């Protein structure tokens, strides 16, 4: 019985941390600042790596030796299979990672919100399995101590806290209600208790393969760390490596760190970029990083996306006072054979129009009409909140209940632009 209860309690803790992170949507209007998010995720990555070694890999080796099995084969084989298994799921399940505009996996018409949750859910499965397995083993024998199981649960829980917030807060800024954003964020972690209980339930029938199960879980965990946590901390990692003279960076390592740096900073355009950012990037370039090759690979886009861009450029409208907007309905989505959020990612096509300090992309989703609003001047946050949305001063999202609400929205946006331009004229005078 303990082999079910302990895994359940352990994974309920990690699920609770996801829920607590998602609940931040009720207390914060904006996303957590990149620096703090990166610092927290980097800290969590360190704990998860240490916990994977001490709570999964070392017990796997000890159990294999006790069973008279080849510990090196068990350790290496299980680890590689676990990583490859997550890589396989990444390729066969449509999903979209946090802070990414393009989805991964097979082509799908699923919305960004759904694919964000799928991405996190996908990587929460092995985490729940790992925690459940360690607690089940700790409850049944002395191969793994409860301290080791708790350390693993703590590491995953610390990762889940900002992860929950990183889902719910952006969803709120895209126009989703706080309650719905909270539910989406929380649901991404529900698979952990499920996977944990399954691990506890099956432990008695897989005693002989427990060592490879532990190394499998470790491999899957390392895949999550490398793909999800480390890329978010590229600048911190670069700073650390460069400050330690005994550590060397290879060309491949420098290329990976530079790629992570430019994607994390939006090609050095995001707020928070400073002189140190450019300095660290410059140091990485000294290792021989091929910036042209990186740009070519990051800039590749589908033909259907280019054709949709052409449509947006041809069809966008500008109000009397300079509010630019484009409308994409379901017929257009179907005609150009693109996903809803692939279309939504084109909002900045209307940026940098001299006469239009505010612009928006209005897209008809299956269940609602969502508006992505951007600004080079006036504060658009209140405009978004008026239409059941929210976000930053310069980037926000809103939701229209029907097409009849589009005209009032456009009128309010036009009035906002007029007020802003008049204030600028007064200031100049």
TASULJO-V886469 format. One record per pair of residues at least 12 apart in sequence whose C-alpha atoms are under 8 Angstrom apart, sorted by the first residue. I is the first residue (numbers start at 1). GAP is how many residues later the second one is. D is the distance in whole Angstrom. If there is no record, write none. Layout:
# TASULJO-V886469
i:I gap:GAP d:D
i:I gap:GAP d:D
This chain:
# TASULJO-V886469
i:2 gap:134 d:7
i:2 gap:137 d:6
i:2 gap:138 d:8
i:3 gap:132 d:7
i:3 gap:133 d:4
i:3 gap:134 d:7
i:3 gap:136 d:6
i:3 gap:137 d:7
i:3 gap:197 d:5
i:3 gap:198 d:7
i:3 gap:200 d:8
i:4 gap:132 d:7
i:4 gap:193 d:6
i:4 gap:196 d:5
i:4 gap:197 d:6
i:5 gap:192 d:8
i:6 gap:126 d:8
i:6 gap:129 d:6
i:6 gap:130 d:6
i:6 gap:133 d:7
i:7 gap:124 d:7
i:7 gap:125 d:4
i:7 gap:126 d:7
i:7 gap:127 d:8
i:7 gap:128 d:5
i:7 gap:129 d:6
i:7 gap:186 d:8
i:7 gap:189 d:5
i:7 gap:190 d:6
i:7 gap:192 d:8
i:7 gap:193 d:6
i:8 gap:124 d:7
i:8 gap:185 d:6
i:8 gap:188 d:6
i:8 gap:189 d:6
i:10 gap:121 d:7
i:10 gap:122 d:7
i:10 gap:125 d:7
i:10 gap:140 d:8
i:10 gap:143 d:6
i:11 gap:117 d:6
i:11 gap:120 d:6
i:11 gap:121 d:6
i:11 gap:142 d:7
i:11 gap:181 d:6
i:11 gap:182 d:5
i:11 gap:185 d:6
i:12 gap:180 d:8
i:12 gap:181 d:6
i:13 gap:140 d:7
i:13 gap:144 d:7
i:14 gap:139 d:6
i:14 gap:140 d:8
i:14 gap:142 d:6
i:14 gap:143 d:4
i:14 gap:146 d:7
i:14 gap:175 d:8
i:14 gap:178 d:7
i:15 gap:142 d:8
i:15 gap:145 d:8
i:15 gap:171 d:8
i:15 gap:174 d:5
i:15 gap:175 d:6
i:15 gap:177 d:7
i:15 gap:178 d:7
i:17 gap:140 d:5
i:17 gap:141 d:7
i:17 gap:143 d:6
i:17 gap:144 d:5
i:17 gap:147 d:8
i:18 gap:139 d:7
i:18 gap:142 d:5
i:18 gap:143 d:5
i:18 gap:144 d:8
i:18 gap:145 d:7
i:18 gap:146 d:5
i:18 gap:147 d:8
i:18 gap:167 d:7
i:18 gap:168 d:6
i:18 gap:170 d:8
i:18 gap:171 d:6
i:19 gap:142 d:8
i:19 gap:145 d:6
i:19 gap:163 d:8
i:19 gap:166 d:7
i:19 gap:167 d:5
i:19 gap:170 d:8
i:20 gap:141 d:6
i:20 gap:144 d:7
i:21 gap:139 d:7
i:21 gap:140 d:4
i:21 gap:141 d:6
i:21 gap:142 d:7
i:21 gap:143 d:4
i:21 gap:144 d:5
i:21 gap:145 d:8
i:22 gap:139 d:8
i:22 gap:141 d:8
i:22 gap:142 d:4
i:22 gap:143 d:5
i:22 gap:144 d:8
i:22 gap:145 d:7
i:22 gap:146 d:5
i:22 gap:147 d:8
i:22 gap:159 d:8
i:22 gap:160 d:5
i:22 gap:161 d:8
i:22 gap:163 d:5
i:22 gap:164 d:6
i:23 gap:141 d:8
i:23 gap:142 d:7
i:23 gap:145 d:8
i:23 gap:159 d:6
i:24 gap:141 d:6
i:24 gap:144 d:8
i:24 gap:145 d:8
i:25 gap:140 d:7
i:25 gap:143 d:6
i:25 gap:144 d:5
i:25 gap:147 d:7
i:25 gap:153 d:6
i:25 gap:156 d:7
i:25 gap:157 d:7
i:26 gap:152 d:6
i:28 gap:141 d:8
i:29 gap:140 d:8
i:29 gap:361 d:7
i:29 gap:362 d:7
i:29 gap:363 d:8
i:30 gap:139 d:7
i:30 gap:143 d:8
i:30 gap:361 d:6
i:30 gap:362 d:6
i:31 gap:134 d:8
i:31 gap:135 d:7
i:31 gap:138 d:6
i:31 gap:139 d:7
i:32 gap:133 d:8
i:32 gap:134 d:8
i:34 gap:238 d:8
i:37 gap:125 d:7
i:38 gap:194 d:6
i:38 gap:195 d:5
i:38 gap:198 d:8
i:39 gap:194 d:7
i:39 gap:197 d:8
i:40 gap:119 d:8
i:40 gap:122 d:7
i:41 gap:118 d:6
i:41 gap:121 d:7
i:41 gap:188 d:6
i:41 gap:189 d:8
i:41 gap:191 d:7
i:41 gap:192 d:7
i:42 gap:187 d:6
i:42 gap:188 d:7
i:42 gap:190 d:8
i:42 gap:191 d:6
i:44 gap:111 d:6
i:44 gap:112 d:7
i:44 gap:114 d:6
i:44 gap:115 d:5
i:44 gap:185 d:8
i:45 gap:110 d:8
i:45 gap:114 d:7
i:45 gap:180 d:6
i:45 gap:184 d:6
i:45 gap:185 d:7
i:47 gap:105 d:8
i:47 gap:108 d:5
i:48 gap:104 d:7
i:48 gap:107 d:5
i:48 gap:108 d:6
i:48 gap:173 d:8
i:48 gap:177 d:8
i:49 gap:173 d:7
i:49 gap:176 d:8
i:51 gap:97 d:7
i:51 gap:100 d:6
i:51 gap:101 d:5
i:51 gap:104 d:7
i:52 gap:100 d:7
i:52 gap:166 d:6
i:52 gap:169 d:7
i:52 gap:170 d:8
i:53 gap:165 d:8
i:54 gap:94 d:7
i:55 gap:79 d:7
i:55 gap:89 d:7
i:55 gap:93 d:5
i:55 gap:94 d:6
i:55 gap:96 d:8
i:55 gap:97 d:7
i:56 gap:74 d:8
i:56 gap:78 d:8
i:56 gap:158 d:5
i:56 gap:159 d:6
i:56 gap:161 d:7
i:56 gap:162 d:6
i:57 gap:18 d:7
i:57 gap:157 d:7
i:57 gap:158 d:6
i:57 gap:161 d:7
i:59 gap:84 d:6
i:59 gap:85 d:6
i:59 gap:152 d:8
i:59 gap:155 d:8
i:60 gap:14 d:8
i:60 gap:15 d:7
i:60 gap:150 d:7
i:60 gap:151 d:4
i:60 gap:152 d:7
i:60 gap:154 d:6
i:60 gap:155 d:6
i:61 gap:13 d:8
i:61 gap:14 d:6
i:61 gap:150 d:7
i:62 gap:81 d:8
i:63 gap:80 d:7
i:63 gap:147 d:8
i:63 gap:148 d:6
i:64 gap:147 d:6
i:67 gap:141 d:8
i:74 gap:137 d:7
i:74 gap:138 d:5
i:74 gap:141 d:7
i:75 gap:136 d:8
i:75 gap:137 d:7
i:75 gap:140 d:6
i:76 gap:139 d:8
i:77 gap:135 d:8
i:77 gap:138 d:8
i:77 gap:139 d:8
i:78 gap:134 d:5
i:78 gap:135 d:7
i:78 gap:136 d:8
i:78 gap:137 d:5
i:78 gap:138 d:4
i:78 gap:139 d:8
i:78 gap:141 d:7
i:79 gap:133 d:8
i:79 gap:136 d:5
i:79 gap:137 d:5
i:79 gap:138 d:7
i:79 gap:139 d:6
i:79 gap:140 d:4
i:79 gap:141 d:7
i:80 gap:136 d:7
i:80 gap:139 d:6
i:81 gap:135 d:6
i:81 gap:138 d:7
i:82 gap:133 d:7
i:82 gap:134 d:4
i:82 gap:135 d:6
i:82 gap:136 d:7
i:82 gap:137 d:4
i:82 gap:138 d:5
i:83 gap:133 d:8
i:83 gap:136 d:5
i:83 gap:137 d:5
i:83 gap:138 d:8
i:83 gap:139 d:7
i:83 gap:140 d:5
i:84 gap:136 d:8
i:85 gap:135 d:7
i:86 gap:37 d:8
i:86 gap:134 d:6
i:86 gap:137 d:7
i:87 gap:136 d:8
i:89 gap:33 d:8
i:90 gap:14 d:7
i:90 gap:15 d:6
i:91 gap:13 d:7
i:91 gap:14 d:4
i:91 gap:15 d:7
i:92 gap:13 d:5
i:92 gap:14 d:6
i:93 gap:12 d:5
i:93 gap:13 d:7
i:94 gap:12 d:5
i:94 gap:13 d:7
i:94 gap:14 d:6
i:94 gap:21 d:7
i:94 gap:24 d:8
i:95 gap:19 d:8
i:95 gap:20 d:4
i:95 gap:21 d:6
i:95 gap:22 d:8
i:95 gap:23 d:5
i:95 gap:24 d:5
i:96 gap:16 d:7
i:96 gap:19 d:5
i:96 gap:20 d:5
i:96 gap:22 d:7
i:96 gap:23 d:6
i:97 gap:18 d:8
i:97 gap:19 d:6
i:97 gap:22 d:6
i:97 gap:23 d:8
i:98 gap:18 d:7
i:98 gap:68 d:7
i:98 gap:69 d:7
i:101 gap:240 d:8
i:101 gap:241 d:7
i:101 gap:244 d:6
i:102 gap:240 d:7
i:103 gap:12 d:8
i:103 gap:239 d:8
i:108 gap:231 d:7
i:109 gap:229 d:8
i:109 gap:230 d:5
i:109 gap:231 d:7
i:110 gap:229 d:7
i:110 gap:230 d:8
i:111 gap:228 d:7
i:111 gap:229 d:6
i:111 gap:230 d:6
i:112 gap:228 d:8
i:112 gap:229 d:6
i:113 gap:58 d:7
i:116 gap:51 d:7
i:117 gap:50 d:8
i:117 gap:67 d:7
i:117 gap:68 d:7
i:117 gap:70 d:8
i:117 gap:71 d:5
i:118 gap:70 d:7
i:120 gap:68 d:6
i:120 gap:69 d:8
i:121 gap:67 d:5
i:121 gap:68 d:6
i:121 gap:70 d:7
i:123 gap:101 d:6
i:124 gap:64 d:8
i:124 gap:65 d:6
i:124 gap:67 d:7
i:124 gap:68 d:6
i:125 gap:66 d:6
i:125 gap:67 d:6
i:125 gap:70 d:6
i:126 gap:66 d:8
i:126 gap:69 d:8
i:126 gap:91 d:6
i:126 gap:94 d:6
i:126 gap:95 d:7
i:127 gap:29 d:7
i:127 gap:65 d:7
i:127 gap:90 d:8
i:127 gap:93 d:8
i:127 gap:94 d:6
i:128 gap:63 d:7
i:128 gap:64 d:4
i:128 gap:65 d:6
i:128 gap:66 d:7
i:128 gap:67 d:5
i:128 gap:68 d:5
i:129 gap:63 d:7
i:129 gap:66 d:5
i:129 gap:67 d:5
i:129 gap:69 d:8
i:129 gap:70 d:6
i:129 gap:88 d:7
i:130 gap:66 d:7
i:130 gap:84 d:7
i:130 gap:87 d:5
i:130 gap:88 d:8
i:131 gap:18 d:7
i:131 gap:21 d:7
i:131 gap:22 d:6
i:131 gap:65 d:6
i:132 gap:61 d:8
i:132 gap:63 d:7
i:132 gap:64 d:4
i:132 gap:65 d:6
i:132 gap:66 d:8
i:132 gap:67 d:6
i:132 gap:68 d:6
i:133 gap:63 d:7
i:133 gap:66 d:5
i:133 gap:67 d:6
i:133 gap:70 d:7
i:133 gap:81 d:8
i:134 gap:14 d:8
i:134 gap:15 d:5
i:135 gap:14 d:6
i:135 gap:65 d:8
i:136 gap:63 d:8
i:136 gap:64 d:5
i:136 gap:67 d:7
i:137 gap:66 d:8
i:164 gap:21 d:5
i:164 gap:22 d:7
i:164 gap:24 d:8
i:165 gap:20 d:7
i:167 gap:14 d:8
i:167 gap:17 d:8
i:167 gap:18 d:5
i:168 gap:13 d:5
i:168 gap:14 d:5
i:168 gap:16 d:7
i:168 gap:17 d:5
i:169 gap:12 d:7
i:170 gap:221 d:8
i:172 gap:217 d:7
i:172 gap:218 d:6
i:172 gap:219 d:7
i:172 gap:225 d:8
i:173 gap:216 d:6
i:173 gap:217 d:5
i:173 gap:218 d:4
i:173 gap:219 d:7
i:173 gap:223 d:6
i:173 gap:224 d:5
i:173 gap:225 d:8
i:174 gap:196 d:8
i:174 gap:197 d:8
i:174 gap:198 d:7
i:174 gap:215 d:7
i:174 gap:216 d:7
i:174 gap:217 d:7
i:174 gap:222 d:6
i:174 gap:223 d:4
i:174 gap:224 d:6
i:175 gap:195 d:7
i:175 gap:196 d:7
i:175 gap:209 d:8
i:175 gap:213 d:6
i:175 gap:214 d:4
i:175 gap:215 d:6
i:175 gap:221 d:8
i:175 gap:222 d:5
i:175 gap:223 d:4
i:175 gap:224 d:5
i:176 gap:212 d:7
i:176 gap:213 d:6
i:176 gap:222 d:8
i:176 gap:223 d:7
i:177 gap:211 d:7
i:177 gap:212 d:7
i:231 gap:26 d:8
i:231 gap:29 d:6
i:232 gap:28 d:7
i:232 gap:32 d:7
i:234 gap:23 d:6
i:234 gap:24 d:8
i:234 gap:26 d:6
i:234 gap:27 d:6
i:235 gap:22 d:8
i:235 gap:26 d:6
i:235 gap:42 d:7
i:235 gap:45 d:8
i:238 gap:19 d:7
i:238 gap:42 d:7
i:239 gap:41 d:7
i:250 gap:37 d:8
i:251 gap:36 d:6
i:251 gap:37 d:7
i:251 gap:38 d:7
i:254 gap:30 d:6
i:254 gap:31 d:8
i:254 gap:33 d:7
i:254 gap:35 d:7
i:255 gap:29 d:8
i:255 gap:34 d:5
i:255 gap:35 d:7
i:257 gap:27 d:8
i:258 gap:23 d:6
i:258 gap:26 d:6
i:258 gap:27 d:8
i:258 gap:31 d:8
i:259 gap:35 d:7
i:261 gap:20 d:7
i:304 gap:32 d:6
i:304 gap:33 d:7
i:304 gap:34 d:7
i:305 gap:31 d:8
i:305 gap:33 d:7
i:305 gap:37 d:8
i:305 gap:38 d:8
i:307 gap:29 d:7
i:308 gap:28 d:6
i:308 gap:35 d:8
i:309 gap:37 d:7
i:309 gap:40 d:8
i:312 gap:14 d:6
i:312 gap:37 d:8
i:313 gap:36 d:8
i:313 gap:37 d:8
i:315 gap:12 d:8
i:318 gap:38 d:8
i:319 gap:95 d:6
i:320 gap:94 d:7
i:321 gap:93 d:6
i:321 gap:94 d:8
i:321 gap:96 d:6
i:321 gap:97 d:5
i:322 gap:33 d:6
i:322 gap:34 d:5
i:322 gap:35 d:7
i:322 gap:36 d:8
i:322 gap:92 d:7
i:322 gap:95 d:7
i:322 gap:96 d:8
i:323 gap:33 d:5
i:323 gap:34 d:7
i:323 gap:35 d:5
i:323 gap:36 d:6
i:323 gap:87 d:8
i:323 gap:90 d:7
i:323 gap:91 d:5
i:323 gap:94 d:6
i:324 gap:26 d:7
i:324 gap:32 d:6
i:324 gap:34 d:7
i:324 gap:35 d:5
i:324 gap:36 d:6
i:325 gap:25 d:8
i:325 gap:34 d:5
i:325 gap:35 d:5
i:325 gap:36 d:6
i:325 gap:37 d:7
i:326 gap:34 d:7
i:326 gap:35 d:5
i:326 gap:36 d:6
i:327 gap:34 d:6
i:327 gap:35 d:5
i:327 gap:36 d:6
i:328 gap:15 d:8
i:328 gap:33 d:8
i:328 gap:34 d:6
i:328 gap:35 d:5
i:328 gap:36 d:6
i:329 gap:34 d:6
i:329 gap:35 d:5
i:329 gap:36 d:8
i:330 gap:34 d:6
i:330 gap:35 d:7
i:330 gap:36 d:8
i:340 gap:23 d:8
i:340 gap:25 d:7
i:343 gap:20 d:8
i:344 gap:17 d:7
i:344 gap:19 d:7
i:344 gap:28 d:7
i:346 gap:15 d:8
i:347 gap:13 d:6
i:347 gap:14 d:5
i:347 gap:25 d:7
i:347 gap:26 d:8
i:347 gap:27 d:8
i:348 gap:26 d:8
i:351 gap:23 d:8
i:351 gap:25 d:8
i:352 gap:24 d:8
i:357 gap:18 d:6
i:357 gap:19 d:5
i:357 gap:20 d:6
i:357 gap:21 d:7
i:357 gap:60 d:7
i:358 gap:15 d:7
i:358 gap:16 d:6
i:358 gap:17 d:4
i:358 gap:18 d:6
i:358 gap:19 d:7
i:358 gap:20 d:7
i:358 gap:55 d:8
i:358 gap:59 d:7
i:359 gap:14 d:6
i:359 gap:15 d:6
i:359 gap:16 d:6
i:360 gap:12 d:5
i:360 gap:13 d:4
i:360 gap:14 d:6
i:361 gap:12 d:7
i:368 gap:31 d:7
i:368 gap:32 d:7
i:368 gap:33 d:6
i:368 gap:34 d:7
i:369 gap:30 d:6
i:369 gap:31 d:5
i:369 gap:32 d:7
i:369 gap:33 d:7
i:369 gap:34 d:8
i:370 gap:27 d:7
i:370 gap:28 d:6
i:370 gap:29 d:5
i:370 gap:30 d:6
i:371 gap:26 d:6
i:371 gap:27 d:5
i:371 gap:28 d:6
i:371 gap:29 d:8
i:372 gap:23 d:8
i:372 gap:24 d:6
i:372 gap:25 d:5
i:372 gap:26 d:7
i:373 gap:22 d:6
i:373 gap:23 d:5
i:373 gap:24 d:6
i:373 gap:25 d:8
i:374 gap:20 d:6
i:374 gap:21 d:5
i:374 gap:22 d:6
i:375 gap:18 d:8
i:375 gap:19 d:5
i:375 gap:20 d:6
i:376 gap:18 d:7
i:377 gap:17 d:7
i:377 gap:43 d:8
i:378 gap:15 d:8
i:378 gap:16 d:7
i:378 gap:38 d:7
i:378 gap:39 d:7
i:378 gap:42 d:6
i:379 gap:14 d:5
i:379 gap:15 d:6
i:380 gap:12 d:8
i:380 gap:13 d:5
i:380 gap:14 d:6
i:380 gap:15 d:7
i:380 gap:16 d:7
i:381 gap:12 d:5
i:381 gap:13 d:8
i:381 gap:14 d:8
i:381 gap:15 d:6
i:383 gap:29 d:7
i:383 gap:30 d:7
i:384 gap:12 d:6
i:384 gap:13 d:6
i:384 gap:14 d:5
i:385 gap:13 d:7
i:387 gap:12 d:6
i:387 gap:13 d:7
i:387 gap:22 d:8
i:388 gap:12 d:8
